Amino acid sequence: FDNGISLSGDLSHVDADFADYNQNIRLPAYWLLNVGVSYTKGPWLFRVVVKNANNARYFRAGGQDIFGADIALPQRPRNYMVTIEYKF
């Protein structure tokens, strides 16, 4: 916007899929929402981003451990990132 405010967001859907080649571990489908807002005033930037805003419980394939077992890694719940930046 012309007043220095900026909004951002993204929404993604991942279908259920197998985490391993042998199809032993099936990871569930999920929706993931990220949103953010920022304000710029002169050399200052203030930004807040909320990742996983919908607090989805989801997993990603993590390969294998040292014993050859397949791994599914839980991903982070809702989390926040705050930025204050001065450009000089």
Secondary structure, 3 states (H helix, E strand, C coil): CCCCEEEEEEEEEECCEECCCCCCCEECCEEEEEEEEEEEECCEEEEEEEECCCCCCCEEEEEECCCCCEEEEECCCCEEEEEEEECC
